Amino acid sequence: MIQEDMEQRRMILAAIIDSSEDAIISKSLDGIIVSWNRSAERMFGYPEAEALGKHISMLIPADRQAEEDMIVANLRAGKRIEHFQTIRVNKAGEEIHISLTISPIRNQAGVVVGASKIARDITEQKRAEEALTRHNRHMEAINVISKAIAGEIDEEKILQRVTDDSTKLVGAAFGAFFYNKTDTKGESYLLFTLSGAPMEAFEKFGMPRNTAVFSKTFKGEGLYRSDDITKDPNYGKNKPYHGMPEGHLPVVSYLAVPVIAPSGGVTGGLFFGHPEKGKFLAEHEGLLQTISSIAAVTLNKAKLYGEVQALNAKKDEFISFASHELKTPLTTIKGYLQLAEKMPDLTTEVMPKINKQVNRLSAIIGDLLDISKIQAGALALNYAPASLHLIIRESIETVKAFSPGHFLEFELPIRDVQIFVDGQKIGQVIINLLANAVKFSKSGSTVLLKSIYYGDFIRVSVHDQGIGIADKEMGKIFSRFYRIEEGKQKTEGLGLGLYISKEIIEAHHGYIWAESELGKGAVFTLEIPVEYKNMPA
Ligand code: ADP
């Protein structure tokens, strides 16, 4: 009966051991395996028959063999080892992370004769822990980069820091950051920084050509990772090199991410290379994407800061320029007044001169007032019926008065029409175009105004034979405070006339533009839609 009971208990125990999720192994004190359950078979890959009688060291990696001595020493002292985290190898040679609990087995006399080992597979847990550690490391790295560049306004420094840090983070042999920059003159050029390679390594190749491999990034098509770029279907498609030019850094592993500005445009790209295969991992992707976004935002901030600074500088320059422009006529007036005071006989002679300077002052102040109205969005138009002929004739007369040396000619439509516009403001624009034509052409030359009406439009153009305007300046002359500095004789002006003219014409829903060839004169034309009717005969 007792015998039966014992047998039953033994079978229950055996069943528990066999159904356990954990590997349960027992071994003699000299390390020979004496029992091996199903989970041990599953975990380590050896069937029971193969494992029994073998030495336990077959499960221990070469660099951890010393652990067994420590375990045996503990066992001999009758000590249990609990939740000891270590690594073992399975039959296929793969490493398994396990948590081991080892208890001494004693004989009836209480002497330790062996040990039972319970091993739990914690590979998944370890992987999760490692992923978490990596994640934390990445967050830390992102934090470090963000802090380092957050207060930076020098674009090159931002590029360099981001390139250096991310090259290290992804374990690249070299990294580069290509960045399209627009300078204060609106011209774009390429900035780039390198990490892990000297500038000379790239300088001779210039900017990365728009090849099938690079264009993905410059088109903003997302992150691109290749274990071996030389085997990539897009590689080698482009002339003349069909791959990397000779002397290029040896790139096999390739990783690239576009840098997309907050406005949505691609401002550049981060590129990484390594001479060995498969160096860049999926885990680098999220990291790089975050770094690229941080870089984009910081670069944008630096760009905005630069623009604000440039505007500020322009404003300062304008204030000093405007003060000078206001002071000059005042000084002249003062001089004439002193002269007239001392020599009253000269009064009639200096009066027109004083008058001219007063007109000049009043024109400058008028421009400044217009600018502040435009800025405040309060450029009000007083629409009223007006005679096209009259507006033009009056404008010509005004300009003639202060430029007797020029021939001012005009061609008007045979019949006058009544147009519905702000006649005073349209006159102001025409005077401004005529005054510029005179200002930028030699005395003795002809300025011709032509006017026509057709359909629902009137068109007025002013032709001069002056210094003309270079192509590259064309887009800028209508902007605020813009004056061409190159090769120009010193002329008066604040660079506001054309800007104000454009605002006035656009407020009338019209267009104004210039055509010119440098050195051969210019033509400024305005066109506005108008309601017109024939003038009463
Ligand atoms: P300002 O005449 O006060 O300088 P504008 O806004 O009227 O300012 O003109 C801007 C600039 O455009 C001028 O400084 C000059 O360089 C150029 N410009 C304007 N009109 C002419 C012209 N008819 N011929 C050549 N250059 C011109």
Boltz pocket constraint, residues with backbone or C-beta under 6 A from the ligand:
constraints:
  - pocket:
      binder: B
      contacts: [[A, 432], [A, 433], [A, 436], [A, 437], [A, 440], [A, 464], [A, 466], [A, 467], [A, 468], [A, 469], [A, 477], [A, 479], [A, 482], [A, 483], [A, 484], [A, 485], [A, 488], [A, 492], [A, 493], [A, 494], [A, 495], [A, 496], [A, 497], [A, 498], [A, 499], [A, 521], [A, 522]]
      max_distance: 6.0
